[in-house]
Amino acid sequence: MMTDWYQKSINALALNGNAGRTQEAYSRALRMLCEFYGKVPEEIGEAELEAYFLHRRNVDHWSPNTLRICYCGIRFYFVKVLQRDWNLFNFLRAKRESRLPAGLSCDEVRALLGCVRTPHNRAYLSTVYACGLRVQEALYLEVSDIDADRMMVHVHRGKAHFVPPRSVRGLPRRPCRCTRCATATPHTCWRAASTCA
């Protein structure tokens, strides 16, 4: 059942131009607050909100990234929808985590791609790896997005869609002729190993 405050949150986030996943994350943060106190956001005071944030940080030990989404979602609703510009929102911050992503060595990439037996899956995964696509970008990658003549890949639904998106990325420069694929004619595929060589 969709509640009034939930629909207000979704509508305000949509009008603000937030992406669908942001709308879901912010609304989930607000829903968790309401479930925690068992009341609607309009009935929650500033002291209760502060106690909630401290509980999530100190008792539940939420990560800084989770806390940041929680802060932003609840702040958006209280400031933009309820128009409550409380002092709490002026100093609310979550420490930014600075973790390096786990990177694979060239040998690990070759071994990983060597486990893929079907040629079309190997070509897809090699292209995703070689172009450095994010998961969301890779999910929407289609054969028609690859421009082999210009050595480019058109990226749909990239993360930076509010600014001019990085809609085209260069392919690795070392194509190979692959005749073992499902098609009867030879075509160009891209080896992730070419980025390591």
ChimeraX commands (.cxc) that place a marker at each C-alpha (Angstrom):
marker #1 position 0.00,0.00,0.00 radius 0.5
marker #1 position 1.42,3.37,-1.03 radius 0.5
marker #1 position 1.26,5.91,1.79 radius 0.5
marker #1 position 0.76,9.64,1.34 radius 0.5
marker #1 position 4.25,10.61,2.52 radius 0.5
marker #1 position 5.85,7.97,0.30 radius 0.5
marker #1 position 4.05,9.28,-2.78 radius 0.5
marker #1 position 4.99,12.85,-1.85 radius 0.5
marker #1 position 8.62,11.75,-1.60 radius 0.5
marker #1 position 8.60,10.00,-4.99 radius 0.5
marker #1 position 6.87,12.96,-6.66 radius 0.5
marker #1 position 9.27,15.53,-5.19 radius 0.5
marker #1 position 12.32,13.47,-6.16 radius 0.5
marker #1 position 10.99,13.01,-9.70 radius 0.5
marker #1 position 10.32,16.74,-10.06 radius 0.5
marker #1 position 13.81,17.42,-8.74 radius 0.5
marker #1 position 15.22,15.32,-11.59 radius 0.5
marker #1 position 16.64,12.49,-9.51 radius 0.5
marker #1 position 17.24,9.15,-11.20 radius 0.5
marker #1 position 15.03,6.15,-10.44 radius 0.5
marker #1 position 17.61,4.42,-8.26 radius 0.5
marker #1 position 18.14,7.62,-6.25 radius 0.5
marker #1 position 14.39,7.93,-5.77 radius 0.5
marker #1 position 14.25,4.35,-4.47 radius 0.5
marker #1 position 17.24,4.81,-2.13 radius 0.5
marker #1 position 15.99,8.11,-0.67 radius 0.5
marker #1 position 12.45,6.80,-0.22 radius 0.5
marker #1 position 13.80,3.62,1.42 radius 0.5
marker #1 position 15.75,5.79,3.91 radius 0.5
marker #1 position 12.57,7.68,4.75 radius 0.5
marker #1 position 10.56,4.44,5.08 radius 0.5
marker #1 position 13.14,3.01,7.50 radius 0.5
marker #1 position 12.88,6.16,9.63 radius 0.5
marker #1 position 9.08,5.83,9.75 radius 0.5
marker #1 position 9.30,2.13,10.65 radius 0.5
marker #1 position 11.86,2.90,13.38 radius 0.5
marker #1 position 9.51,5.32,15.16 radius 0.5
marker #1 position 6.20,3.86,14.01 radius 0.5
marker #1 position 4.89,7.23,12.84 radius 0.5
marker #1 position 4.74,9.40,9.73 radius 0.5
marker #1 position 7.56,11.88,9.00 radius 0.5
marker #1 position 5.35,14.89,9.85 radius 0.5
marker #1 position 5.18,13.69,13.48 radius 0.5
marker #1 position 8.94,13.21,13.91 radius 0.5
marker #1 position 10.78,16.04,15.68 radius 0.5
marker #1 position 14.35,17.27,15.35 radius 0.5
marker #1 position 15.50,15.57,18.58 radius 0.5
marker #1 position 14.05,12.24,17.41 radius 0.5
marker #1 position 15.76,12.63,14.07 radius 0.5
marker #1 position 19.11,13.29,15.75 radius 0.5
marker #1 position 18.64,10.24,17.99 radius 0.5
marker #1 position 17.81,8.13,14.92 radius 0.5
marker #1 position 20.98,9.16,13.09 radius 0.5
marker #1 position 23.11,8.50,16.19 radius 0.5
marker #1 position 21.49,5.07,16.62 radius 0.5
marker #1 position 22.22,4.10,13.01 radius 0.5
marker #1 position 25.81,5.32,13.33 radius 0.5
marker #1 position 26.77,4.09,16.81 radius 0.5
marker #1 position 24.52,1.08,17.44 radius 0.5
marker #1 position 23.83,-0.33,13.98 radius 0.5
marker #1 position 27.31,0.68,12.74 radius 0.5
marker #1 position 26.15,1.70,9.28 radius 0.5
marker #1 position 28.95,2.43,6.84 radius 0.5
marker #1 position 29.61,6.07,5.86 radius 0.5
marker #1 position 28.17,5.47,2.40 radius 0.5
marker #1 position 24.94,4.04,3.81 radius 0.5
marker #1 position 24.71,6.91,6.29 radius 0.5
marker #1 position 25.24,9.44,3.50 radius 0.5
marker #1 position 22.29,8.05,1.53 radius 0.5
marker #1 position 20.19,8.03,4.72 radius 0.5
marker #1 position 21.12,11.64,5.54 radius 0.5
marker #1 position 20.51,12.88,2.01 radius 0.5
marker #1 position 17.16,11.10,1.59 radius 0.5
marker #1 position 15.76,12.25,4.92 radius 0.5
marker #1 position 17.20,15.76,4.57 radius 0.5
marker #1 position 15.61,16.09,1.11 radius 0.5
marker #1 position 12.16,15.16,2.40 radius 0.5
marker #1 position 12.26,17.30,5.54 radius 0.5
marker #1 position 13.74,20.38,3.85 radius 0.5
marker #1 position 12.12,20.28,0.40 radius 0.5
marker #1 position 8.76,18.63,1.10 radius 0.5
marker #1 position 8.01,19.50,4.74 radius 0.5
marker #1 position 10.00,22.77,4.56 radius 0.5
marker #1 position 11.68,22.16,7.93 radius 0.5
marker #1 position 15.12,23.69,7.73 radius 0.5
marker #1 position 16.34,22.48,11.10 radius 0.5
marker #1 position 19.82,23.24,12.45 radius 0.5
marker #1 position 20.55,19.50,12.46 radius 0.5
marker #1 position 20.76,19.54,8.66 radius 0.5
marker #1 position 23.50,22.20,8.72 radius 0.5
marker #1 position 26.11,19.97,10.37 radius 0.5
marker #1 position 25.00,16.50,9.29 radius 0.5
marker #1 position 27.93,14.81,7.52 radius 0.5
marker #1 position 29.20,11.30,6.90 radius 0.5
marker #1 position 32.91,10.70,6.55 radius 0.5
marker #1 position 33.83,9.81,3.00 radius 0.5
marker #1 position 35.41,6.39,2.61 radius 0.5
marker #1 position 38.54,6.29,0.50 radius 0.5
marker #1 position 38.86,2.68,-0.55 radius 0.5
marker #1 position 40.63,1.71,-3.73 radius 0.5
marker #1 position 38.72,-0.71,-5.92 radius 0.5
marker #1 position 40.17,-4.18,-6.20 radius 0.5
marker #1 position 42.10,-4.41,-9.44 radius 0.5
marker #1 position 42.98,-7.58,-11.31 radius 0.5
marker #1 position 46.38,-8.27,-12.78 radius 0.5
marker #1 position 46.69,-9.06,-16.49 radius 0.5
marker #1 position 47.23,-12.75,-15.69 radius 0.5
marker #1 position 44.12,-12.82,-13.48 radius 0.5
marker #1 position 42.05,-11.22,-16.27 radius 0.5
marker #1 position 43.33,-13.76,-18.80 radius 0.5
marker #1 position 42.58,-16.63,-16.40 radius 0.5
marker #1 position 39.09,-15.30,-15.69 radius 0.5
marker #1 position 38.23,-14.84,-19.36 radius 0.5
marker #1 position 39.82,-18.23,-20.12 radius 0.5
marker #1 position 37.10,-19.86,-18.01 radius 0.5
marker #1 position 34.38,-18.50,-20.31 radius 0.5
marker #1 position 33.65,-21.22,-22.86 radius 0.5
marker #1 position 31.08,-19.63,-25.17 radius 0.5
marker #1 position 32.64,-17.25,-27.70 radius 0.5
marker #1 position 29.83,-14.70,-27.64 radius 0.5
marker #1 position 30.02,-14.43,-23.83 radius 0.5
marker #1 position 33.81,-14.12,-24.00 radius 0.5
marker #1 position 33.53,-11.36,-26.61 radius 0.5
marker #1 position 30.95,-9.51,-24.47 radius 0.5
marker #1 position 32.96,-9.76,-21.23 radius 0.5
marker #1 position 36.18,-8.81,-23.01 radius 0.5
marker #1 position 34.52,-5.71,-24.47 radius 0.5
marker #1 position 33.07,-4.71,-21.10 radius 0.5
marker #1 position 36.45,-5.13,-19.41 radius 0.5
marker #1 position 38.53,-3.49,-22.14 radius 0.5
marker #1 position 36.24,-0.44,-22.29 radius 0.5
marker #1 position 36.03,-0.10,-18.52 radius 0.5
marker #1 position 32.23,-0.14,-18.44 radius 0.5
marker #1 position 30.31,0.07,-15.20 radius 0.5
marker #1 position 27.80,-2.68,-14.42 radius 0.5
marker #1 position 24.78,-0.53,-15.32 radius 0.5
marker #1 position 26.41,0.52,-18.60 radius 0.5
marker #1 position 27.32,-3.07,-19.45 radius 0.5
marker #1 position 23.78,-4.30,-18.82 radius 0.5
marker #1 position 22.46,-2.10,-21.63 radius 0.5
marker #1 position 25.28,-2.75,-24.11 radius 0.5
marker #1 position 24.07,-4.05,-27.47 radius 0.5
marker #1 position 25.91,-5.12,-30.62 radius 0.5
marker #1 position 24.55,-2.05,-32.43 radius 0.5
marker #1 position 26.35,0.17,-29.88 radius 0.5
marker #1 position 29.74,-0.95,-31.20 radius 0.5
marker #1 position 31.09,1.18,-34.03 radius 0.5
marker #1 position 34.05,-0.88,-35.29 radius 0.5
marker #1 position 34.87,1.60,-38.10 radius 0.5
marker #1 position 35.45,4.46,-35.66 radius 0.5
marker #1 position 36.67,2.12,-32.87 radius 0.5
marker #1 position 34.00,3.44,-30.47 radius 0.5
marker #1 position 31.31,2.10,-28.15 radius 0.5
marker #1 position 28.16,4.11,-27.48 radius 0.5
marker #1 position 27.38,3.94,-23.74 radius 0.5
marker #1 position 23.73,4.07,-22.65 radius 0.5
marker #1 position 22.47,4.85,-19.17 radius 0.5
marker #1 position 25.87,5.94,-17.92 radius 0.5
marker #1 position 26.31,7.32,-14.43 radius 0.5
marker #1 position 26.94,10.91,-15.53 radius 0.5
marker #1 position 23.60,11.53,-17.24 radius 0.5
marker #1 position 22.97,15.03,-15.81 radius 0.5
marker #1 position 26.09,16.48,-17.39 radius 0.5
marker #1 position 27.06,15.70,-20.99 radius 0.5
marker #1 position 27.49,11.91,-20.68 radius 0.5
marker #1 position 30.55,9.97,-21.65 radius 0.5
marker #1 position 28.39,8.44,-24.34 radius 0.5
marker #1 position 31.21,7.22,-26.55 radius 0.5
marker #1 position 34.32,5.39,-25.43 radius 0.5
marker #1 position 37.23,4.18,-27.50 radius 0.5
marker #1 position 37.78,0.51,-28.16 radius 0.5
marker #1 position 41.18,-1.09,-27.65 radius 0.5
marker #1 position 43.42,-0.63,-30.65 radius 0.5
marker #1 position 44.25,-4.28,-31.30 radius 0.5
marker #1 position 41.34,-6.06,-32.99 radius 0.5
marker #1 position 41.53,-9.72,-33.82 radius 0.5
marker #1 position 39.68,-11.70,-36.44 radius 0.5
marker #1 position 37.47,-14.20,-34.70 radius 0.5
marker #1 position 35.96,-17.02,-36.75 radius 0.5
marker #1 position 34.98,-19.33,-33.88 radius 0.5
marker #1 position 31.91,-17.31,-32.91 radius 0.5
marker #1 position 28.30,-18.24,-33.48 radius 0.5
marker #1 position 28.08,-16.33,-36.76 radius 0.5
marker #1 position 29.19,-17.92,-40.01 radius 0.5
marker #1 position 31.19,-14.90,-41.19 radius 0.5
marker #1 position 34.37,-13.59,-39.59 radius 0.5
marker #1 position 33.89,-10.43,-37.55 radius 0.5
marker #1 position 35.91,-8.21,-35.29 radius 0.5
marker #1 position 35.96,-8.84,-31.57 radius 0.5
marker #1 position 38.08,-7.22,-28.89 radius 0.5
marker #1 position 40.40,-8.98,-26.50 radius 0.5
marker #1 position 40.75,-7.65,-22.99 radius 0.5
marker #1 position 44.28,-8.97,-23.02 radius 0.5
marker #1 position 45.15,-6.29,-25.57 radius 0.5
marker #1 position 45.03,-3.73,-22.77 radius 0.5
marker #1 position 47.67,-5.68,-20.88 radius 0.5
marker #1 position 50.07,-6.41,-23.73 radius 0.5
marker link #1:1,2 radius 0.2
marker link #1:2,3 radius 0.2
marker link #1:3,4 radius 0.2
marker link #1:4,5 radius 0.2
marker link #1:5,6 radius 0.2
marker link #1:6,7 radius 0.2
marker link #1:7,8 radius 0.2
marker link #1:8,9 radius 0.2
marker link #1:9,10 radius 0.2
marker link #1:10,11 radius 0.2
marker link #1:11,12 radius 0.2
marker link #1:12,13 radius 0.2
marker link #1:13,14 radius 0.2
marker link #1:14,15 radius 0.2
marker link #1:15,16 radius 0.2
marker link #1:16,17 radius 0.2
marker link #1:17,18 radius 0.2
marker link #1:18,19 radius 0.2
marker link #1:19,20 radius 0.2
marker link #1:20,21 radius 0.2
marker link #1:21,22 radius 0.2
marker link #1:22,23 radius 0.2
marker link #1:23,24 radius 0.2
marker link #1:24,25 radius 0.2
marker link #1:25,26 radius 0.2
marker link #1:26,27 radius 0.2
marker link #1:27,28 radius 0.2
marker link #1:28,29 radius 0.2
marker link #1:29,30 radius 0.2
marker link #1:30,31 radius 0.2
marker link #1:31,32 radius 0.2
marker link #1:32,33 radius 0.2
marker link #1:33,34 radius 0.2
marker link #1:34,35 radius 0.2
marker link #1:35,36 radius 0.2
marker link #1:36,37 radius 0.2
marker link #1:37,38 radius 0.2
marker link #1:38,39 radius 0.2
marker link #1:39,40 radius 0.2
marker link #1:40,41 radius 0.2
marker link #1:41,42 radius 0.2
marker link #1:42,43 radius 0.2
marker link #1:43,44 radius 0.2
marker link #1:44,45 radius 0.2
marker link #1:45,46 radius 0.2
marker link #1:46,47 radius 0.2
marker link #1:47,48 radius 0.2
marker link #1:48,49 radius 0.2
marker link #1:49,50 radius 0.2
marker link #1:50,51 radius 0.2
marker link #1:51,52 radius 0.2
marker link #1:52,53 radius 0.2
marker link #1:53,54 radius 0.2
marker link #1:54,55 radius 0.2
marker link #1:55,56 radius 0.2
marker link #1:56,57 radius 0.2
marker link #1:57,58 radius 0.2
marker link #1:58,59 radius 0.2
marker link #1:59,60 radius 0.2
marker link #1:60,61 radius 0.2
marker link #1:61,62 radius 0.2
marker link #1:62,63 radius 0.2
marker link #1:63,64 radius 0.2
marker link #1:64,65 radius 0.2
marker link #1:65,66 radius 0.2
marker link #1:66,67 radius 0.2
marker link #1:67,68 radius 0.2
marker link #1:68,69 radius 0.2
marker link #1:69,70 radius 0.2
marker link #1:70,71 radius 0.2
marker link #1:71,72 radius 0.2
marker link #1:72,73 radius 0.2
marker link #1:73,74 radius 0.2
marker link #1:74,75 radius 0.2
marker link #1:75,76 radius 0.2
marker link #1:76,77 radius 0.2
marker link #1:77,78 radius 0.2
marker link #1:78,79 radius 0.2
marker link #1:79,80 radius 0.2
marker link #1:80,81 radius 0.2
marker link #1:81,82 radius 0.2
marker link #1:82,83 radius 0.2
marker link #1:83,84 radius 0.2
marker link #1:84,85 radius 0.2
marker link #1:85,86 radius 0.2
marker link #1:86,87 radius 0.2
marker link #1:87,88 radius 0.2
marker link #1:88,89 radius 0.2
marker link #1:89,90 radius 0.2
marker link #1:90,91 radius 0.2
marker link #1:91,92 radius 0.2
marker link #1:92,93 radius 0.2
marker link #1:93,94 radius 0.2
marker link #1:94,95 radius 0.2
marker link #1:95,96 radius 0.2
marker link #1:96,97 radius 0.2
marker link #1:97,98 radius 0.2
marker link #1:98,99 radius 0.2
marker link #1:99,100 radius 0.2
marker link #1:100,101 radius 0.2
marker link #1:101,102 radius 0.2
marker link #1:102,103 radius 0.2
marker link #1:103,104 radius 0.2
marker link #1:104,105 radius 0.2
marker link #1:105,106 radius 0.2
marker link #1:106,107 radius 0.2
marker link #1:107,108 radius 0.2
marker link #1:108,109 radius 0.2
marker link #1:109,110 radius 0.2
marker link #1:110,111 radius 0.2
marker link #1:111,112 radius 0.2
marker link #1:112,113 radius 0.2
marker link #1:113,114 radius 0.2
marker link #1:114,115 radius 0.2
marker link #1:115,116 radius 0.2
marker link #1:116,117 radius 0.2
marker link #1:117,118 radius 0.2
marker link #1:118,119 radius 0.2
marker link #1:119,120 radius 0.2
marker link #1:120,121 radius 0.2
marker link #1:121,122 radius 0.2
marker link #1:122,123 radius 0.2
marker link #1:123,124 radius 0.2
marker link #1:124,125 radius 0.2
marker link #1:125,126 radius 0.2
marker link #1:126,127 radius 0.2
marker link #1:127,128 radius 0.2
marker link #1:128,129 radius 0.2
marker link #1:129,130 radius 0.2
marker link #1:130,131 radius 0.2
marker link #1:131,132 radius 0.2
marker link #1:132,133 radius 0.2
marker link #1:133,134 radius 0.2
marker link #1:134,135 radius 0.2
marker link #1:135,136 radius 0.2
marker link #1:136,137 radius 0.2
marker link #1:137,138 radius 0.2
marker link #1:138,139 radius 0.2
marker link #1:139,140 radius 0.2
marker link #1:140,141 radius 0.2
marker link #1:141,142 radius 0.2
marker link #1:142,143 radius 0.2
marker link #1:143,144 radius 0.2
marker link #1:144,145 radius 0.2
marker link #1:145,146 radius 0.2
marker link #1:146,147 radius 0.2
marker link #1:147,148 radius 0.2
marker link #1:148,149 radius 0.2
marker link #1:149,150 radius 0.2
marker link #1:150,151 radius 0.2
marker link #1:151,152 radius 0.2
marker link #1:152,153 radius 0.2
marker link #1:153,154 radius 0.2
marker link #1:154,155 radius 0.2
marker link #1:155,156 radius 0.2
marker link #1:156,157 radius 0.2
marker link #1:157,158 radius 0.2
marker link #1:158,159 radius 0.2
marker link #1:159,160 radius 0.2
marker link #1:160,161 radius 0.2
marker link #1:161,162 radius 0.2
marker link #1:162,163 radius 0.2
marker link #1:163,164 radius 0.2
marker link #1:164,165 radius 0.2
marker link #1:165,166 radius 0.2
marker link #1:166,167 radius 0.2
marker link #1:167,168 radius 0.2
marker link #1:168,169 radius 0.2
marker link #1:169,170 radius 0.2
marker link #1:170,171 radius 0.2
marker link #1:171,172 radius 0.2
marker link #1:172,173 radius 0.2
marker link #1:173,174 radius 0.2
marker link #1:174,175 radius 0.2
marker link #1:175,176 radius 0.2
marker link #1:176,177 radius 0.2
marker link #1:177,178 radius 0.2
marker link #1:178,179 radius 0.2
marker link #1:179,180 radius 0.2
marker link #1:180,181 radius 0.2
marker link #1:181,182 radius 0.2
marker link #1:182,183 radius 0.2
marker link #1:183,184 radius 0.2
marker link #1:184,185 radius 0.2
marker link #1:185,186 radius 0.2
marker link #1:186,187 radius 0.2
marker link #1:187,188 radius 0.2
marker link #1:188,189 radius 0.2
marker link #1:189,190 radius 0.2
marker link #1:190,191 radius 0.2
marker link #1:191,192 radius 0.2
marker link #1:192,193 radius 0.2
marker link #1:193,194 radius 0.2
marker link #1:194,195 radius 0.2
marker link #1:195,196 radius 0.2
marker link #1:196,197 radius 0.2
view
